[in-house]
Amino acid sequence: MQVRINTTWVALTVGLGIGLGLAASTGFASIVKVAQTTAAPGACGDWSAYRTFVERFVQADGRVIDYSTPAQQTTSEGQSYAMFFALVANDRATFDRLLNWTRTNLAGNQFDAQNVRLPSWQWGKKPDGSYGVLDPNSASDSDLWIAYNLLQAGRLWHEAGYTQLGQALAAQIARQEMTQLPGVGPMLLPGPQGFRNGNVTRLNPSYLPLPVLRALAREVPNGPWSKLADSAYRLVRTTSPQGFAPDWAAWQNGQFVVDPKNGDTGSYDAIRIYLWAGLASPADPLAKPWLAALGGMRAKIEQTGIPPEKVSSTTGTASGEGPLSYWGALAPYFKALGDEHGLGLARTHLAALDATVPGRDPVYYDRVLGLFGTGFIDGRYRFDETGRLVPSWRTACD
């Protein structure tokens, strides 16, 4: 099924005022352009995995649903990742639907360049059966990705309204979700509330993709983003002494320490740290040292043939076998390292994403990290040294 829009949908969305935020400054009607509503052919070919994701996980109104959760939850993370994939696919109609659902339901319609509220991170089915916000706290990684998506959409689709909203959101992130670590510099908090308790500040290393930070530094040069990239590298390097990143870490008494709540385990959050490292442009001065700090995962897979589901970042002790999503995250990591054997293993496992297994529903996290991984290794997108998105529809497929 081609992702497309028709005149009825255009009339409906304009009539409902879904684009109120952008309409206030630029006119939403100028954003919905029928000529740009069909997904481009990807890396010079149809991106069937993206179409499958949209069909399975994205409602017609732009809500991304994780069906594996009892609350049938939607997260700001899911919205932000789907917006990125829509941008890579040149699917502006879906991008707008995702943005508008986020504006209406996660940001309470306070999501325009003059009035930006950080989106609530979790929305879904409440105990009384109604649907709405389950947790009003925001998630800074999703906020970063949404700001990034908007800034890149403004550049690639030549729409100032996206750019202005992205800049305004970046300013709110800097204002509400940042702290200063003495002797280190600026650091991203996981969210505005609940991560500072006494002299302990909890941190999530997977919230800090280097290309995203570089792009924010370019587009919002008066912000903390360039220094944050250096702080983020220091966090990952310090908390991964065996070459394995932890899900969570903390700052206490002037140093990075093991997280007092979750310990030193690296698993479902941390797997994204290898992904972000693999996606960084080789021309970025931090790309090589960042990859070098994460060498434990490559060595472990070379030894066992599988990524461990859980690993101790302080001892390197590993257990279990990581699911399909891990291979999606690790494919760009292996590619960046020039590890053809590891990349071949990843490709073999990721082929299962295209297989239909009777009685087995597709898994949200497998599909999301699979799109990041396969989209990158198949050449559908890359990032340049300043973090700008370079989608194939702007280069190889011209």
FENQUIKA-V516125 format. One record per residue. RES is the residue in one letter. PHI is phi as a letter, one per 40 degrees, with the letter a starting at -180 (none if undefined). Layout:
# FENQUIKA-V516125
{{RES & PHI} {RES & PHI}}
This chain:
# FENQUIKA-V516125
{{M & none} {Q & c} {V & c} {R & a} {I & b} {N & b} {T & c} {T & c} {W & c} {V & c} {A & c} {L & c} {T & c} {V & c} {G & c} {L & c} {G & g} {I & c} {G & c} {L & d} {G & c} {L & c} {A & c} {A & c} {S & b} {T & b} {G & g} {F & c} {A & d} {S & c} {I & c} {V & c} {K & b} {V & d} {A & c} {Q & b} {T & c} {T & c} {A & d} {A & c} {P & c} {G & g} {A & c} {C & f} {G & a} {D & c} {W & c} {S & c} {A & c} {Y & c} {R & c} {T & c} {F & c} {V & c} {E & c} {R & c} {F & b} {V & b} {Q & c} {A & c} {D & c} {G & g} {R & c} {V & c} {I & b} {D & c} {Y & c} {S & c} {T & b} {P & d} {A & c} {Q & f} {Q & c} {T & b} {T & b} {S & c} {E & c} {G & c} {Q & c} {S & c} {Y & c} {A & c} {M & c} {F & c} {F & c} {A & c} {L & c} {V & c} {A & c} {N & f} {D & b} {R & c} {A & c} {T & c} {F & d} {D & c} {R & c} {L & c} {L & c} {N & c} {W & c} {T & c} {R & d} {T & c} {N & b} {L & c} {A & b} {G & f} {N & g} {Q & b} {F & a} {D & b} {A & c} {Q & c} {N & a} {V & b} {R & b} {L & c} {P & c} {S & c} {W & c} {Q & b} {W & b} {G & i} {K & c} {K & c} {P & d} {D & c} {G & g} {S & c} {Y & b} {G & i} {V & c} {L & c} {D & a} {P & c} {N & c} {S & c} {A & b} {S & c} {D & c} {S & c} {D & c} {L & c} {W & c} {I & c} {A & c} {Y & c} {N & d} {L & c} {L & c} {Q & c} {A & c} {G & c} {R & c} {L & c} {W & b} {H & f} {E & b} {A & c} {G & c} {Y & c} {T & d} {Q & c} {L & c} {G & c} {Q & c} {A & c} {L & c} {A & d} {A & c} {Q & c} {I & c} {A & c} {R & c} {Q & b} {E & b} {M & b} {T & a} {Q & b} {L & b} {P & d} {G & g} {V & b} {G & h} {P & c} {M & a} {L & c} {L & c} {P & c} {G & a} {P & c} {Q & b} {G & g} {F & b} {R & b} {N & b} {G & g} {N & c} {V & b} {T & b} {R & c} {L & b} {N & b} {P & c} {S & c} {Y & c} {L & b} {P & c} {L & d} {P & d} {V & c} {L & c} {R & c} {A & c} {L & c} {A & c} {R & c} {E & c} {V & b} {P & c} {N & c} {G & c} {P & c} {W & c} {S & c} {K & c} {L & c} {A & d} {D & c} {S & c} {A & c} {Y & c} {R & c} {L & c} {V & c} {R & c} {T & c} {T & c} {S & b} {P & c} {Q & b} {G & g} {F & b} {A & c} {P & c} {D & c} {W & b} {A & a} {A & a} {W & b} {Q & a} {N & f} {G & g} {Q & a} {F & c} {V & b} {V & c} {D & c} {P & c} {K & c} {N & b} {G & g} {D & b} {T & c} {G & b} {S & a} {Y & c} {D & c} {A & c} {I & d} {R & c} {I & c} {Y & c} {L & c} {W & c} {A & c} {G & c} {L & c} {A & c} {S & c} {P & d} {A & c} {D & c} {P & c} {L & c} {A & c} {K & c} {P & c} {W & c} {L & c} {A & c} {A & c} {L & b} {G & c} {G & c} {M & c} {R & c} {A & c} {K & c} {I & c} {E & c} {Q & c} {T & b} {G & g} {I & b} {P & c} {P & c} {E & c} {K & b} {V & a} {S & c} {S & c} {T & c} {T & b} {G & g} {T & c} {A & b} {S & a} {G & g} {E & b} {G & c} {P & c} {L & d} {S & d} {Y & c} {W & c} {G & c} {A & c} {L & c} {A & d} {P & c} {Y & c} {F & c} {K & c} {A & c} {L & c} {G & g} {D & c} {E & c} {H & c} {G & c} {L & c} {G & c} {L & c} {A & c} {R & c} {T & c} {H & c} {L & c} {A & d} {A & c} {L & c} {D & c} {A & c} {T & c} {V & b} {P & d} {G & g} {R & b} {D & c} {P & c} {V & c} {Y & d} {Y & c} {D & c} {R & c} {V & c} {L & c} {G & c} {L & c} {F & d} {G & c} {T & c} {G & d} {F & c} {I & c} {D & c} {G & g} {R & c} {Y & a} {R & a} {F & b} {D & c} {E & c} {T & c} {G & g} {R & c} {L & c} {V & b} {P & c} {S & c} {W & c} {R & c} {T & b} {A & c} {C & c} {D & c}}
